[in-house]
Every structure is written in C-alpha cells, then in structure tokens.
Amino acid sequence: MLNRALRVAAFMLLLLLPAGAFAQEGIPFFTTDFPPEEFAARRAKVYDEMGSGKIAVVQGATSPVGFTRFRQSNEFYYLCGIESPHAYLLLDAAQRTASLYLPHRNEGRERVEGKLLSAEDAELIKQLSGVEAVYGSELLAEHLSRRTFFGQTRTLLTPFSPAEGLATSRDGAVRVVADIASDPWDGSPSREGRFAGTLLARFPQFEIQDLSPVLDKLRLIKSPREIALIAKATRLSSLALMEAMRSTVPGITEYELDAVAKYVYYRNGAQGDAYYSLIASGANASFPHYSSGKRRMLDGDFLLMDYAPDVGYYMSDVTRMWPVNGKFNGWQRELYGFYLECYQAILKHIRPGVTAAVIKQEAHKDMEAALARARFSKPIYERAAREFVESYGRSAANPRGGLGHWVGMATHDVGPYGDPLRAGMVFTIEPALRVPEEKIYIRLEDVIVITDKGADILTNWLPMDIPAIEKLMSEEGMLQRYPRDNK
C-alpha cells in the first residue's frame, strides 16, 4: 500500500508541473526495468559492506561528445537508476541514506532536447528513485565539509576503477587509462584518479578508499530482473546470429552482417552495442578481436561472428561459426566437429556448488576421451587438437581461475573468480582451438546462468551443430531480400 501511495504521489507531482514542461510524449523519466525498491536494496548492501561511520561519493557520467545519446555509467546507474549527466551520489553508511546532487534546470536546452531530470525535480526524483534527498551539485562540497568539521566521519570511499560506459568493460577501460598515461604528450590521470585527488586536496581530513571492490562483489550475483535483461540481450544476439547465417553467401562483405545484426537489435529496443561486432572471415578469425569488418567473403571461408547488444544497461556475449558457402567442407567438419564435442563436454559439467577448477578437471577427462577417438587428416591438426586439450587441462590447475568471464552490466563483467558457483552468477565459456600453420581459429561462446538446481544455458536453442547450421543457412536471408545498393 505504501509503494502504491508513493507512485500516486509521484503522478500527482507530474500534474502540478507547468504545462509543456515535459516536451516528450510517452517517455518515462526513470527506468521501467527496475523499481526503486531494487535500487534501495542495492544501496543497503553497499552500506553493509562499507561499515558504519563511512561515506561514499560516486560520480556519474559526463555529457557525451558530439551528437550522441547520453548513457549513464554502469556504477552510477546500478546504485540509483538516474540518467542525468554530471550527477553525484553521496552514500552515508551511518545514516543509511542516499543523496543525489544534480545540475540545475537548463530551460533553453530542454526546449531543444527535451526534459531532463534536474535539481528542481527533487520531490519527483525522491519518489521515483527512493533516494532520501536531492540537491544542486554546488552543495556537495558544503555537505562534505560539514562532515569533516563535525568529525562525523574520517573515511570516504569512491570508485578508483575507471567507469564503464557504452560498450565498455573494465579491462578495456583500464587499457585506455594506461595508453593515456603512457603517452608522453598526454599523461592525464583517469577521471576517477582526478576526482579522488580533488577530494583529498579539498578535504585532507578524509582518508580516501576504493569503493570499486565493494560494487564488484555485489554485482557478481544477479537478481531475477537483471537476469531477465541479460536473457533478452542474449535472445537478440542469438536472433541476429541466426539471421546472419541465413544471409551469408560468398561475395558479401563482413560489415553487411553487422548491419543485419544492428537491425535486429535496434528493432527490438536495444540501446546500443555491448561491444563492437567481431565478424571475421577466413584468416581474420585468427585475430580474436578483429573488428575491421571490411573483407569480402570467399567460397570456402569459415566465418566467426561474435556480437551482442546492450539492453537496459545489461549485456550478452555470444559467438558462432559457420561456412560462408553454407556447407562444411572436409577440414571444417573435422576440426569443428572435434572442437564441438569438447565444448559440449564442458557445458555438461557446469553446475552450482563447485569451483571452475573442478568443472575443468571433469571436462578435461571427457576431452581426452574425445581426442583418443578422433582421427585427423593432417599432423598439424592432430597437434593442434592435442594442444587444445592439454592447455585446457593445465588451466584447471589454477584454483582462482574461471570457466570464461562474467557477463552483466559489462560484457566482461566485474567480480572475483575462484569461489564455488552460486545461483545468480552469469558467465560465458569460450575455449579456442588454433592451427597457427594455416591461421585456423575455432571458438564458440554461450551464456550460462547458475541456478539453485543447475545451469541454464540461455543460448541452447541457437544452432551450433553442423546439420542445424547447414539447414538454417539454406533459408533465404535478409540480405537476399534487400540487396545492397551497387550504384
């Protein structure tokens, strides 16, 4: 009843706003993917992890450069769901309260771009997001200074790791920071480093600590609503891959399959790419993150496609391979068939309550049996298969390793590895078989959700066996119905 009353109050506040204040029609100003209660529950867990007597400040994303839609950073969205640029969130673990700091309304900009939540929408924002207070950005410094003056707290946490934005994972963001730091003509600190330094310079009374490990730990276990968004992103990725299989014929260019996938994504509500499309034909597949997409595909090529969308701030990561001409030839059947048997052996052993190392050890035994049965037409193929199996066995010796990588708000999501699998964990597997002498690279990738009872493979309906792929490729595809403009 209280929740319903809050929503009614929020609606009444909308009615009291001046006519024309909301220029857009039918556009919500707060996410419909999560209720405020879920954001509040996340913040409560952060308070628990921080410990009483500490505060945290999280900065949101800046205004985008160029004609690009604003997208909030993952860290900020995870805690409050507010999608306004240059926002700040203050978390007080002692009081267990959250305060938002937003820029003031820019009416001229709103007349051009539409309504944006600002400090003047304080009561509405409190009702929508569940935060306890909303202020103008200029008050953050005053509120922090009060805490130092009255000695309420000596520890302030803020994320040290670079923020994740559009098509950004932690590993890629760290690389950007390193590249800039290594540039003798730049050398700028990261935005997070600059912010932490500014906090310390203005308030040396604080001990500045890293909030990133706290958020990383909490993001590891997904809620049912989070899993639903990952599942939708995975479904769209799978539908796009299937349409790409139908559309693939010799003579098309790699970027044409990128266009097919983007149509499927945006037609079904994706807000962007989870990562740039990896569409690699022939020898291009031997570069795991090849993304140029400019090669024209030839008869006899083997094609790798690895691509997924961003759906409501949640990602997926799915890979399939298929022959450009629609029929697996001799070496493709031989190597892909062996790889697929090993790959499915891994999927078979995934379950809750055990570590990745245990699953790898069990799968390795099945892979060794598959290797003993296999027959190869070339010594280099047998050598590659043996190295594939042996290297997988060696990786099982790492007690802190994973089966692949986590998936969530980032494609390569955050969170520690090595603990037993628990319900709510979401990850992919993507072992790779290489024949370097012929620049052959074979890799599949599926998304797995751990449940209380087992493992839910979200992509188990997406064709991966040879007959199913060949059957799907015999159907007419989008590119055949809508040929390119050759003028």
C-alpha positions as CSV (number, residue, x, y, z in Angstrom):
1,M,0.0,0.0,0.0
2,L,2.9,2.4,0.8
3,N,4.5,1.7,-2.5
4,R,1.3,2.4,-4.3
5,A,0.8,5.6,-2.4
6,L,4.3,6.8,-3.4
7,R,3.6,6.2,-7.0
8,V,0.3,8.0,-6.8
9,A,2.1,10.9,-5.2
10,A,4.7,11.0,-8.0
11,F,1.9,11.1,-10.6
12,M,0.3,14.0,-8.8
13,L,3.6,15.8,-8.8
14,L,3.7,15.4,-12.6
15,L,0.3,17.0,-12.8
16,L,1.4,20.1,-10.8
17,L,4.3,20.8,-13.1
18,P,3.9,23.7,-15.6
19,A,2.3,22.9,-18.9
20,G,4.8,22.0,-21.6
21,A,7.5,21.1,-19.0
22,F,7.5,17.5,-20.4
23,A,8.1,18.0,-24.1
24,Q,8.4,14.3,-24.9
25,E,5.3,12.1,-25.0
26,G,5.2,8.6,-23.7
27,I,8.8,8.7,-22.5
28,P,9.5,7.7,-18.8
29,F,12.0,9.8,-16.8
30,F,13.0,6.8,-14.7
31,T,13.8,3.3,-15.7
32,T,10.9,0.8,-16.0
33,D,13.3,-2.1,-15.8
34,F,13.8,-1.8,-12.0
35,P,11.5,-0.5,-9.2
36,P,13.0,1.9,-6.7
37,E,13.0,-0.8,-4.1
38,E,15.6,-2.8,-6.0
39,F,18.0,0.2,-6.2
40,A,17.3,0.8,-2.4
41,A,18.2,-2.8,-1.7
42,R,21.5,-2.5,-3.6
43,R,22.4,0.6,-1.6
44,A,21.6,-1.2,1.6
45,K,24.1,-3.9,0.7
46,V,26.7,-1.2,0.0
47,Y,26.1,0.3,3.4
48,D,26.6,-3.1,5.0
49,E,29.9,-3.7,3.1
50,M,31.2,-0.1,3.8
51,G,30.7,-0.3,7.5
52,S,29.1,2.3,9.8
53,G,30.8,5.7,10.0
54,K,31.9,5.8,6.4
55,I,30.6,7.7,3.4
56,A,31.0,7.2,-0.3
57,V,30.7,9.5,-3.3
58,V,30.1,8.2,-6.8
59,Q,30.3,10.5,-9.8
60,G,28.0,9.9,-12.8
61,A,28.9,10.1,-16.5
62,T,29.6,13.5,-18.2
63,S,27.7,14.9,-21.1
64,P,28.6,13.0,-24.3
65,V,30.8,14.4,-27.0
66,G,29.0,15.0,-30.3
67,F,25.5,14.1,-31.3
68,T,25.5,11.0,-29.1
69,R,22.7,10.0,-26.7
70,F,23.6,10.2,-23.1
71,R,24.3,6.9,-21.3
72,Q,24.9,6.7,-17.6
73,S,27.9,4.9,-16.3
74,N,27.2,1.4,-15.0
75,E,28.3,2.1,-11.5
76,F,26.1,5.1,-11.0
77,Y,23.0,3.5,-12.7
78,Y,23.4,0.4,-10.6
79,L,23.0,2.4,-7.4
80,C,20.2,4.8,-8.3
81,G,19.0,4.4,-11.9
82,I,19.2,8.2,-12.6
83,E,20.2,9.1,-16.1
84,S,21.2,12.7,-15.9
85,P,24.8,13.8,-16.8
86,H,27.2,15.3,-14.2
87,A,25.3,13.8,-11.3
88,Y,26.8,12.8,-7.9
89,L,25.6,10.3,-5.3
90,L,26.5,10.5,-1.6
91,L,26.0,7.4,0.4
92,D,26.1,7.7,4.2
93,A,26.5,4.3,5.8
94,A,25.9,5.6,9.3
95,Q,22.6,7.2,8.5
96,R,21.9,4.6,5.7
97,T,20.8,7.4,3.4
98,A,21.5,8.4,-0.2
99,S,21.6,12.0,-1.5
100,L,21.7,12.9,-5.2
101,Y,23.4,16.1,-6.4
102,L,22.3,17.2,-9.9
103,P,22.8,20.3,-12.1
104,H,20.1,22.9,-12.2
105,R,17.5,23.0,-14.9
106,N,18.6,24.4,-18.3
107,E,15.3,25.5,-19.8
108,G,16.9,26.6,-23.1
109,R,18.5,23.2,-23.6
110,E,15.3,21.4,-22.6
111,R,13.4,23.4,-25.3
112,V,15.8,21.8,-27.9
113,E,16.5,18.3,-26.4
114,G,13.5,17.7,-24.2
115,K,13.0,17.3,-20.4
116,L,16.0,16.2,-18.3
117,L,15.7,15.5,-14.5
118,S,17.5,18.2,-12.6
119,A,17.8,19.5,-9.0
120,E,14.5,21.3,-9.4
121,D,12.8,17.9,-9.7
122,A,13.8,16.9,-6.1
123,E,10.5,15.6,-4.9
124,L,9.7,13.7,-8.1
125,I,13.2,12.1,-8.1
126,K,12.9,11.0,-4.4
127,Q,9.6,9.3,-5.3
128,L,10.9,7.7,-8.4
129,S,14.3,6.5,-7.2
130,G,13.9,6.1,-3.5
131,V,16.8,8.3,-2.5
132,E,16.3,10.3,0.6
133,A,17.5,13.8,-0.6
134,V,18.2,15.7,-3.8
135,Y,20.3,18.9,-4.0
136,G,22.0,21.1,-6.6
137,S,25.6,20.0,-7.4
138,E,27.1,23.0,-5.8
139,L,26.0,21.8,-2.3
140,L,28.1,18.6,-2.4
141,A,31.2,20.4,-1.2
142,E,29.3,22.1,1.6
143,H,27.8,18.8,2.8
144,L,31.2,17.1,2.7
145,S,32.8,19.9,4.7
146,R,30.2,19.7,7.4
147,R,31.2,16.0,7.9
148,T,34.8,17.0,8.3
149,F,34.0,19.9,10.6
150,F,31.8,17.9,13.0
151,G,34.0,14.9,12.8
152,Q,31.2,12.6,11.7
153,T,33.5,10.5,9.5
154,R,37.1,10.2,8.6
155,T,36.8,7.7,5.7
156,L,35.4,8.5,2.3
157,L,35.1,5.9,-0.4
158,T,34.9,6.5,-4.2
159,P,35.5,4.1,-7.1
160,F,39.1,4.0,-8.2
161,S,38.5,1.8,-11.2
162,P,37.5,3.5,-14.5
163,A,33.8,3.8,-15.1
164,E,32.1,1.5,-17.6
165,G,30.1,3.4,-20.2
166,L,28.7,2.5,-23.7
167,A,30.3,-0.7,-25.0
168,T,32.9,-0.6,-22.2
169,S,34.2,-3.3,-19.9
170,R,36.7,-2.8,-17.1
171,D,39.6,-4.4,-19.0
172,G,39.1,-2.1,-21.9
173,A,38.7,1.0,-19.7
174,V,41.9,0.2,-17.8
175,R,43.7,-0.1,-21.1
176,V,42.6,3.3,-22.2
177,V,43.9,4.8,-18.9
178,A,47.2,3.0,-19.4
179,D,47.5,4.2,-23.0
180,I,46.9,7.8,-22.0
181,A,49.4,7.5,-19.1
182,S,52.0,6.1,-21.5
183,D,51.6,8.9,-24.0
184,P,54.4,11.4,-23.4
185,W,52.3,14.2,-24.9
186,D,49.3,13.5,-22.7
187,G,49.8,11.5,-19.4
188,S,46.5,12.7,-18.0
189,P,45.2,10.9,-14.9
190,S,41.9,9.0,-15.1
191,R,38.7,10.8,-14.3
192,E,38.4,8.7,-11.2
193,G,42.0,9.4,-10.2
194,R,41.4,13.1,-10.7
195,F,38.3,13.0,-8.7
196,A,39.9,11.2,-5.8
197,G,42.8,13.7,-5.9
198,T,40.4,16.6,-5.8
199,L,38.5,15.2,-2.9
200,L,41.8,14.8,-1.0
201,A,43.0,18.2,-1.9
202,R,39.9,19.9,-0.8
203,F,39.3,17.8,2.3
204,P,42.6,16.4,3.5
205,Q,40.9,15.3,6.7
206,F,39.4,12.3,4.8
207,E,41.1,9.0,4.2
208,I,40.2,8.2,0.6
209,Q,39.5,4.5,0.0
210,D,38.4,2.5,-3.1
211,L,34.7,1.7,-3.4
212,S,35.2,-0.5,-6.6
213,P,35.8,-3.8,-4.8
214,V,32.5,-3.3,-2.9
215,L,30.5,-2.7,-6.0
216,D,32.3,-5.5,-7.9
217,K,31.4,-8.0,-5.2
218,L,27.7,-7.0,-5.2
219,R,27.4,-7.0,-9.0
220,L,28.6,-10.7,-9.2
221,I,25.2,-12.1,-8.1
222,K,22.4,-11.0,-10.4
223,S,18.8,-10.5,-9.4
224,P,15.9,-12.0,-11.4
225,R,15.3,-8.7,-13.1
226,E,18.9,-8.4,-14.1
227,I,18.9,-11.9,-15.4
228,A,15.8,-11.1,-17.4
229,L,17.6,-8.3,-19.2
230,I,20.7,-10.4,-19.9
231,A,18.3,-13.1,-21.3
232,K,16.7,-10.5,-23.6
233,A,20.1,-9.3,-24.8
234,T,21.1,-12.9,-25.3
235,R,18.0,-13.7,-27.3
236,L,18.5,-10.7,-29.5
237,S,22.2,-11.7,-30.1
238,S,21.0,-15.2,-31.0
239,L,18.3,-14.0,-33.4
240,A,20.9,-11.7,-35.1
241,L,23.3,-14.6,-35.5
242,M,20.6,-16.8,-37.0
243,E,19.7,-14.1,-39.5
244,A,23.3,-13.6,-40.3
245,M,23.6,-17.4,-41.0
246,R,20.7,-17.1,-43.4
247,S,22.2,-14.1,-45.1
248,T,25.7,-15.4,-45.5
249,V,26.8,-16.2,-49.1
250,P,30.1,-15.8,-50.9
251,G,30.6,-12.3,-52.1
252,I,29.1,-10.4,-49.3
253,T,31.2,-8.1,-47.1
254,E,31.7,-8.6,-43.3
255,Y,30.1,-5.3,-42.5
256,E,26.8,-6.4,-44.1
257,L,26.3,-8.9,-41.3
258,D,27.0,-6.1,-38.8
259,A,24.1,-4.2,-40.5
260,V,21.8,-7.3,-40.2
261,A,22.5,-7.7,-36.5
262,K,22.1,-4.0,-35.8
263,Y,18.6,-4.1,-37.4
264,V,17.6,-7.0,-35.1
265,Y,19.0,-5.2,-32.0
266,Y,17.5,-1.7,-32.6
267,R,14.2,-3.0,-34.0
268,N,13.8,-4.8,-30.6
269,G,14.7,-2.0,-28.2
270,A,18.4,-2.3,-27.6
271,Q,20.1,1.0,-26.5
272,G,23.4,0.2,-28.1
273,D,26.1,-2.4,-28.7
274,A,27.5,-4.4,-25.9
275,Y,30.8,-4.3,-27.9
276,Y,31.9,-3.7,-31.4
277,S,31.0,-6.6,-33.8
278,L,33.6,-9.2,-34.3
279,I,32.8,-10.5,-37.8
280,A,35.9,-12.3,-39.1
281,S,36.1,-14.4,-42.2
282,G,38.9,-16.6,-43.3
283,A,42.3,-15.8,-41.7
284,N,40.8,-12.8,-40.0
285,A,39.3,-15.1,-37.4
286,S,42.8,-15.8,-36.1
287,F,42.7,-12.4,-34.5
288,P,40.3,-12.8,-31.6
289,H,39.2,-9.1,-31.5
290,Y,39.4,-8.4,-35.3
291,S,36.8,-5.7,-35.9
292,S,37.6,-4.0,-39.2
293,G,34.7,-5.8,-41.0
294,K,35.8,-4.8,-44.5
295,R,36.7,-8.1,-46.1
296,R,34.6,-9.6,-48.9
297,M,33.9,-13.3,-48.0
298,L,35.0,-16.1,-50.4
299,D,33.7,-19.5,-51.1
300,G,35.4,-21.9,-48.8
301,D,35.9,-19.4,-46.0
302,F,35.0,-20.2,-42.4
303,L,33.3,-17.3,-40.6
304,L,33.3,-16.3,-36.9
305,M,30.7,-13.9,-35.6
306,D,30.8,-12.6,-32.1
307,Y,28.3,-9.8,-31.3
308,A,25.6,-8.8,-28.8
309,P,23.5,-5.7,-27.8
310,D,23.2,-3.5,-24.7
311,V,19.6,-3.9,-23.4
312,G,18.7,-1.6,-20.5
313,Y,22.4,-1.5,-19.3
314,Y,22.8,-5.3,-19.5
315,M,24.9,-7.2,-22.0
316,S,25.4,-10.6,-23.5
317,D,28.3,-12.3,-25.4
318,V,27.6,-15.0,-28.0
319,T,29.7,-16.5,-30.7
320,R,29.0,-18.9,-33.6
321,M,31.0,-20.1,-36.6
322,W,29.7,-21.3,-40.0
323,P,30.9,-21.9,-43.6
324,V,30.4,-18.9,-45.9
325,N,29.0,-21.2,-48.7
326,G,26.6,-22.9,-46.4
327,K,28.3,-26.4,-46.4
328,F,31.0,-27.6,-44.0
329,N,34.0,-28.9,-46.1
330,G,36.4,-31.6,-45.0
331,W,38.7,-29.8,-42.7
332,Q,35.9,-27.7,-41.2
333,R,33.9,-30.8,-40.3
334,E,37.0,-32.5,-38.9
335,L,38.2,-29.7,-36.7
336,Y,34.9,-28.1,-35.8
337,G,33.3,-31.5,-35.1
338,F,36.1,-32.3,-32.7
339,Y,36.0,-28.9,-31.0
340,L,32.2,-29.1,-30.6
341,E,32.5,-32.4,-28.8
342,C,35.0,-31.0,-26.4
343,Y,32.9,-27.8,-26.0
344,Q,29.7,-29.7,-25.1
345,A,31.7,-31.7,-22.6
346,I,32.4,-28.5,-20.7
347,L,28.8,-27.4,-20.8
348,K,27.7,-30.8,-19.5
349,H,29.6,-30.5,-16.2
350,I,28.7,-26.9,-15.2
351,R,26.6,-26.8,-12.0
352,P,26.3,-24.9,-8.7
353,G,28.4,-25.7,-5.6
354,V,31.7,-26.5,-7.3
355,T,34.6,-24.3,-8.5
356,A,35.6,-23.7,-12.1
357,A,38.7,-25.8,-11.4
358,V,36.6,-28.9,-10.5
359,I,34.5,-28.5,-13.6
360,K,37.5,-28.1,-15.8
361,Q,39.1,-31.2,-14.4
362,E,36.0,-33.2,-15.1
363,A,35.5,-31.8,-18.6
364,H,39.2,-32.4,-19.4
365,K,38.7,-36.2,-18.9
366,D,35.9,-36.1,-21.5
367,M,38.1,-34.1,-23.8
368,E,40.9,-36.6,-23.6
369,A,38.5,-39.3,-24.5
370,A,37.3,-37.3,-27.5
371,L,40.9,-36.8,-28.6
372,A,41.6,-40.6,-28.3
373,R,38.6,-41.3,-30.6
374,A,39.4,-38.6,-33.1
375,R,41.2,-39.1,-36.5
376,F,42.8,-36.2,-38.2
377,S,43.8,-35.7,-41.9
378,K,47.0,-33.7,-41.1
379,P,49.6,-34.0,-38.4
380,I,49.2,-30.3,-37.7
381,Y,45.5,-30.8,-37.0
382,E,46.2,-33.6,-34.5
383,R,48.9,-31.5,-32.9
384,A,46.5,-28.5,-32.6
385,A,43.8,-30.7,-31.1
386,R,46.2,-32.2,-28.6
387,E,47.5,-28.8,-27.5
388,F,43.9,-27.6,-27.2
389,V,43.0,-30.4,-24.8
390,E,46.3,-30.3,-22.8
391,S,46.2,-26.5,-22.4
392,Y,42.6,-26.8,-21.0
393,G,43.9,-29.4,-18.6
394,R,46.7,-27.1,-17.5
395,S,44.2,-24.2,-16.9
396,A,42.3,-26.5,-14.4
397,A,45.3,-26.3,-12.1
398,N,44.6,-22.6,-11.4
399,P,42.3,-22.6,-8.3
400,R,41.5,-18.9,-8.8
401,G,40.6,-19.2,-12.5
402,G,37.2,-19.1,-14.2
403,L,35.4,-21.0,-16.9
404,G,35.3,-17.9,-19.1
405,H,34.3,-14.5,-18.0
406,W,31.4,-12.9,-16.1
407,V,28.6,-11.2,-18.0
408,G,26.3,-8.5,-16.7
409,M,26.4,-4.7,-16.9
410,A,29.6,-5.2,-18.8
411,T,30.4,-7.8,-21.4
412,H,33.5,-8.7,-19.4
413,D,31.7,-8.1,-16.1
414,V,33.4,-7.5,-12.8
415,G,33.7,-9.8,-9.8
416,P,36.2,-12.2,-8.3
417,Y,36.9,-15.7,-9.6
418,G,37.7,-19.0,-7.9
419,D,34.8,-19.4,-5.5
420,P,32.2,-22.2,-6.0
421,L,29.5,-21.3,-8.5
422,R,26.3,-19.9,-6.9
423,A,22.8,-19.1,-8.1
424,G,22.7,-15.7,-9.8
425,M,26.2,-15.9,-11.4
426,V,26.2,-15.4,-15.2
427,F,29.2,-16.1,-17.4
428,T,30.3,-17.4,-20.8
429,I,32.7,-20.1,-21.8
430,E,34.8,-19.5,-24.9
431,P,37.7,-22.0,-25.3
432,A,39.7,-21.6,-28.6
433,L,41.3,-24.2,-30.8
434,R,44.1,-22.8,-33.0
435,V,46.0,-24.2,-36.0
436,P,48.7,-21.5,-36.4
437,E,50.2,-23.0,-39.5
438,E,47.0,-22.4,-41.5
439,K,45.7,-19.5,-39.5
440,I,42.6,-21.5,-38.4
441,Y,40.8,-20.4,-35.3
442,I,37.7,-22.1,-33.9
443,R,35.7,-20.7,-31.0
444,L,32.1,-20.8,-29.7
445,E,30.6,-18.9,-26.8
446,D,27.4,-19.4,-24.8
447,V,25.9,-17.6,-21.9
448,I,25.2,-19.6,-18.7
449,V,23.1,-18.7,-15.7
450,I,23.7,-20.6,-12.5
451,T,20.5,-21.6,-10.7
452,D,19.8,-23.4,-7.4
453,K,19.3,-26.6,-9.3
454,G,21.8,-26.4,-12.2
455,A,22.9,-24.3,-15.1
456,D,20.6,-22.6,-17.6
457,I,22.3,-22.2,-20.9
458,L,20.5,-19.2,-22.4
459,T,21.7,-20.0,-25.9
460,N,20.9,-23.7,-26.0
461,W,18.4,-23.1,-28.8
462,L,20.9,-21.3,-31.1
463,P,22.2,-23.8,-33.7
464,M,25.8,-25.0,-33.1
465,D,25.8,-28.5,-34.6
466,I,26.7,-29.0,-38.3
467,P,23.3,-30.3,-39.6
468,A,21.3,-27.5,-37.9
469,I,23.6,-24.8,-39.2
470,E,23.5,-26.1,-42.7
471,K,19.7,-26.3,-42.6
472,L,19.4,-22.8,-41.3
473,M,21.7,-21.5,-44.0
474,S,19.6,-23.0,-46.7
475,E,16.8,-20.5,-45.9
476,E,16.6,-17.1,-47.5
477,G,18.1,-14.3,-45.5
478,M,17.5,-10.6,-45.1
479,L,20.4,-9.6,-47.4
480,Q,18.9,-11.6,-50.2
481,R,15.5,-9.9,-49.8
482,Y,17.1,-6.5,-49.6
483,P,20.2,-6.4,-51.8
484,R,22.8,-3.7,-51.4
485,D,22.8,-0.5,-53.5
486,N,25.6,-1.0,-56.1
487,K,25.3,2.4,-57.6
